[in-house]
Amino acid sequence: MSPPDPFSDRCRDLLRRLEELGSVAVAFSGGVDSTVLLHAARRALGDRAVAVIADSPSLPRRELREAAELAAGLGVELVRVATDELADPAYRANAGNRCYFCKAALFEVMTRWAGEHEVRTLAFGEITDDLRDDRPGARAAREFRVRAPLREAGFSKQDVRRYAREHGLPVADKPASACLSSRIPVGTEVTRERLARVEAAEEALRGTGLRQLRVRDHGDRARVEVGADELAGARAREPQLAALLARHGFSEFELAAYRTPGAAAASG
């Protein structure tokens, strides 16, 4: 007789919790956590599970396209809602709690949409690992009574990646990602122009073959972070990278190994 598998118990608990919701709108980003939540919601609720993605200047167009493809592959309706967090001076100020105002803007729009479409519950992809960090977005979720079924069922990052692998989800090994605003140092105003410049610079550098990539905007200077396994290759191509960055207003840059989004957001 095989020993009990706590992961299997957590999976059953997740599906049970989702079934009890009746219907759910999942805040979807295309990352591994929200994709696993959406997949499980589809299993538990069928067409009563929908995905909602915030379409704003802080969302890279690449991420939007990939999220649409993921939702379609799961057979789930993807609702695109426009959010305008840049209209909020507190968000633009980028004082370290920016994510609160971003998530509050999203959940406000989702709440309105759910009421109009008779969807009973909002959910987002918080996991147990997230409890270790100060996450202003989680405070917004509590204020809007957004559920976190993965965290409630005890799912860790290891669990969501295992779930994704076992169900053949293409995001199983996808690196953690963050919005474009995370590339702007804390205390520097977030503007449409800065977001557009960062996105354009990242797209240009991806054309050189880099996979894991962040371009952090420090005025005329860019901090280019790549995967640790790509750092040596990037250094060998520094003149090419410099020429591409110069086209987007960065006269100098430094290369570094990629930092996790949480660490990047905290340090700017």
Secondary structure, DSSP 4 states (H G I P E B T S, - for coil): -PPP-HHHHHHHHHHHHHHHHSSEEEE--SSHHHHHHHHHHHHHHGGGEEEEEEESTTS-HHHHHHHHHHHHHHT--EEEEE--GGG-HHHHHT-S-HHHHHHHHHHHHHHHHHHHTT--EEE----GGGGGS--HHHHHHHHTT-B-HHHHTT--HHHHHHHHHHTT-TTTTPPP---GGGGSPTTSPP-HHHHHHHHHHHHHHHTTT--SEEEEEETTEEEEEE-GGGHHHHHHTHHHHHHHHHTTT-SEEEEEEPPPHHHHHHH-
